[in-house]
Amino acid sequence: MKLLVAVKRVIDYNVKPRVKMDGTGVDLANVKMSMNPFDEIAVEEAIRLKEKGVATEIVAVSIGPAKAQETLRTALAMGADRAILVQTDEEVEPLAVAKILAKVAEEEQPQLIVLGKQAIDDDNNATGQMLAALLGWPQGTFASKVDVSDSATVTREVDGGLETVKLKLPAVVTTDLRLNEPRYASLPNIMKAKSKPLAIKSPGDFGVDTARRLETVKVTEPPKRQAGIKVGSVDELIDKLRETGVVG
Amino acid sequence: MNTLVLVEHEGGQIKDATLSTVTAAAKLGEVHLLVAGSNVGSVAEQAAKIAGAGKVHVADDAAYEHGLAENLAPLAAKLMEGHDAFLAPATTTGKNIAPRVAALLDVMQVSDILSVEDDNTFTRPIYAGNAIATVRSSDAKKVLTVRTTAFEKASREGGSGTVEQVGGSGDSGLSSFVGMDAAKSDRPELTSANIIVSGGRAFGSNEQFHALLDPLADKLGAAVGASRAAVDAGYAPNDYQVGQTGKIVAPGVYIAIGISGAIQHLAGMKDSKTIVAINKDEEAPIFQVADIGLVGDLFKIVPELTEKL
């Protein structure tokens, strides 16, 4: 069976984002960019399904600028077989991303599409669910365990514990943090990835209108908390706690 | 404007997250509610009593019992023909269903709203709460998920909504519920607790995490939370996780013990009224947001605190 994984190039997990002085967004000039961490988990899960003999081919897809090729090369170095970049310099919202991915899915006919549950830049947590809706497929969101046979059994991290659902294939799965620990690509695999096929397309090739529905009016820093006082002993701490009126 | 709020309920009770969502919806217009589930007559009655409740749409069908998005989203999308905005709490339930509704309506969802500026304009956190974006939606209908800690809870009493049965398309046949491994606890729920004691990797083991934190939580009547590091290390189950990708909490008092204060953790608790930090490293970033800090060894401090409270 064929698997599709979607990956996004975002600000690196370890970089502290800085809001631009003019309030138009977050400063991404000269900032380290990496694969969205949840998408790394998605790529890893796809590779493990291939190693188990469940999947036969993994196609990685990204929608973004020319530099997103680097992100796709990372996916190829980890173990994806080929890649598709839908190239655009515009910021594409989850709804339009889902529409493009739905078109790619119509062409590629995968049995499973794996995506990160959210991107750590815009934090929408929407693309996978939207993609499943557009395709009319079931969805296993926030997955912490995935078993695939002639159906997919997905354990989901939900507020009250762990929920398990069974999905008909084809299906969409979005990954949570504890699904797996992504591997590092080895140097030989990084070299090999350079010769793996990477096709470049545009949103227009899929007939998808990527016009934004949400206009960003402004971006500001969150209100800052001031550091308070330090106490020297447990007794002092208890006194201060009682002053809050919450602790009896 | 008519709004439709997805009612989140469990064990026949409406969850607090729904009440905050009602408050957000009331800022936009008339509040209608959607109660979906199996044998949810009493939930519908409770919903009708929520202050400000208008029409309560009830879909009572076994297909909605486990809240499967594949079954619920078409129901909500159909009801949206008569509504202008769909709101769900930004819980795992709301986050699972709302984007599916949005795509069926060809609407770009506004996720995790912190405020309603006007009928089209909302604020929301981006970059793990390191920035706040003000966004204006050009979609005719809105689909919103609501950061519940950013809105007061509507009162459970005082409303006089009218209950109306609605039929949906039932079981899509796409997915089925297999089981729920529910975290069992007599303590308050994290997202509605007034006091939270939260532990980090410094506890060193699952045994020490529980041996030290559980008695303190019981003494305070507090919920227990954990940092991502502690959950990843297996000291606490996943639903304890507080942070950008875990639960967002804002209790009266948040006591962070052995938690360094990674940005992802702070994003989940920085709106707490009073933050207390106990950490042996006085340079730990948690102290930059803490109202009350105590530098020292948690293995000595926590038992002493539990004993003296």
Chai-1 contact restraints between the chains, C-beta under 6 A:
chainA,res_idxA,chainB,res_idxB,connection_type,confidence,min_distance_angstrom,max_distance_angstrom,comment,restraint_id
A,P17,B,Y127,contact,1.0,0.0,6.0,A-B,restraint_1
A,P17,B,N130,contact,1.0,0.0,6.0,A-B,restraint_2
A,V19,B,A131,contact,1.0,0.0,6.0,A-B,restraint_3
A,V26,B,Y127,contact,1.0,0.0,6.0,A-B,restraint_4
A,V26,B,A131,contact,1.0,0.0,6.0,A-B,restraint_5
A,E93,B,M108,contact,1.0,0.0,6.0,A-B,restraint_6
A,L95,B,M108,contact,1.0,0.0,6.0,A-B,restraint_7
A,D122,B,I126,contact,1.0,0.0,6.0,A-B,restraint_8
A,D123,B,I126,contact,1.0,0.0,6.0,A-B,restraint_9
A,N124,B,S111,contact,1.0,0.0,6.0,A-B,restraint_10
A,N125,B,K95,contact,1.0,0.0,6.0,A-B,restraint_11
A,A126,B,P99,contact,1.0,0.0,6.0,A-B,restraint_12
A,A126,B,Q109,contact,1.0,0.0,6.0,A-B,restraint_13
A,Q129,B,P99,contact,1.0,0.0,6.0,A-B,restraint_14
A,Q129,B,R100,contact,1.0,0.0,6.0,A-B,restraint_15
A,M130,B,P99,contact,1.0,0.0,6.0,A-B,restraint_16
A,M130,B,A103,contact,1.0,0.0,6.0,A-B,restraint_17
A,A133,B,R100,contact,1.0,0.0,6.0,A-B,restraint_18
A,A133,B,A103,contact,1.0,0.0,6.0,A-B,restraint_19
A,A133,B,L104,contact,1.0,0.0,6.0,A-B,restraint_20
A,L134,B,A103,contact,1.0,0.0,6.0,A-B,restraint_21
A,P138,B,E70,contact,1.0,0.0,6.0,A-B,restraint_22
A,P138,B,L174,contact,1.0,0.0,6.0,A-B,restraint_23
A,P138,B,S175,contact,1.0,0.0,6.0,A-B,restraint_24
A,Q139,B,A69,contact,1.0,0.0,6.0,A-B,restraint_25
A,T141,B,N96,contact,1.0,0.0,6.0,A-B,restraint_26
A,E157,B,N238,contact,1.0,0.0,6.0,A-B,restraint_27
A,V158,B,T92,contact,1.0,0.0,6.0,A-B,restraint_28
A,D159,B,T91,contact,1.0,0.0,6.0,A-B,restraint_29
A,D159,B,T92,contact,1.0,0.0,6.0,A-B,restraint_30
A,G160,B,A182,contact,1.0,0.0,6.0,A-B,restraint_31
A,G161,B,D181,contact,1.0,0.0,6.0,A-B,restraint_32
A,G161,B,A182,contact,1.0,0.0,6.0,A-B,restraint_33
A,G161,B,A183,contact,1.0,0.0,6.0,A-B,restraint_34
A,G161,B,D239,contact,1.0,0.0,6.0,A-B,restraint_35
A,L162,B,D181,contact,1.0,0.0,6.0,A-B,restraint_36
A,E163,B,M180,contact,1.0,0.0,6.0,A-B,restraint_37
A,T164,B,V178,contact,1.0,0.0,6.0,A-B,restraint_38
A,T164,B,G179,contact,1.0,0.0,6.0,A-B,restraint_39
A,V165,B,S175,contact,1.0,0.0,6.0,A-B,restraint_40
A,V165,B,F177,contact,1.0,0.0,6.0,A-B,restraint_41
A,V165,B,V178,contact,1.0,0.0,6.0,A-B,restraint_42
A,K166,B,S176,contact,1.0,0.0,6.0,A-B,restraint_43
A,K166,B,V178,contact,1.0,0.0,6.0,A-B,restraint_44
A,L167,B,S175,contact,1.0,0.0,6.0,A-B,restraint_45
A,K168,B,L174,contact,1.0,0.0,6.0,A-B,restraint_46
A,R213,B,M108,contact,1.0,0.0,6.0,A-B,restraint_47
A,R213,B,S138,contact,1.0,0.0,6.0,A-B,restraint_48
A,R213,B,D139,contact,1.0,0.0,6.0,A-B,restraint_49
A,L214,B,M108,contact,1.0,0.0,6.0,A-B,restraint_50
A,L214,B,V135,contact,1.0,0.0,6.0,A-B,restraint_51
A,L214,B,S137,contact,1.0,0.0,6.0,A-B,restraint_52
A,E215,B,R136,contact,1.0,0.0,6.0,A-B,restraint_53
A,T216,B,A133,contact,1.0,0.0,6.0,A-B,restraint_54
A,T216,B,V135,contact,1.0,0.0,6.0,A-B,restraint_55
A,V217,B,T134,contact,1.0,0.0,6.0,A-B,restraint_56
A,V217,B,R136,contact,1.0,0.0,6.0,A-B,restraint_57
A,K218,B,T134,contact,1.0,0.0,6.0,A-B,restraint_58
A,V219,B,A131,contact,1.0,0.0,6.0,A-B,restraint_59
A,V219,B,A133,contact,1.0,0.0,6.0,A-B,restraint_60
A,T220,B,I132,contact,1.0,0.0,6.0,A-B,restraint_61
A,P222,B,G129,contact,1.0,0.0,6.0,A-B,restraint_62
A,P222,B,I132,contact,1.0,0.0,6.0,A-B,restraint_63
A,R225,B,K270,contact,1.0,0.0,6.0,A-B,restraint_64
A,R225,B,V289,contact,1.0,0.0,6.0,A-B,restraint_65
A,A227,B,Q288,contact,1.0,0.0,6.0,A-B,restraint_66
A,G228,B,A290,contact,1.0,0.0,6.0,A-B,restraint_67
A,G228,B,D291,contact,1.0,0.0,6.0,A-B,restraint_68
A,G228,B,I292,contact,1.0,0.0,6.0,A-B,restraint_69
A,K230,B,G293,contact,1.0,0.0,6.0,A-B,restraint_70
A,V231,B,L294,contact,1.0,0.0,6.0,A-B,restraint_71
A,V234,B,I301,contact,1.0,0.0,6.0,A-B,restraint_72
A,V234,B,E304,contact,1.0,0.0,6.0,A-B,restraint_73
A,V234,B,L305,contact,1.0,0.0,6.0,A-B,restraint_74
A,L237,B,L294,contact,1.0,0.0,6.0,A-B,restraint_75
A,I238,B,K308,contact,1.0,0.0,6.0,A-B,restraint_76
A,K240,B,I292,contact,1.0,0.0,6.0,A-B,restraint_77
A,T244,B,V253,contact,1.0,0.0,6.0,A-B,restraint_78
A,T244,B,T274,contact,1.0,0.0,6.0,A-B,restraint_79
A,V246,B,G252,contact,1.0,0.0,6.0,A-B,restraint_80
A,V246,B,V253,contact,1.0,0.0,6.0,A-B,restraint_81
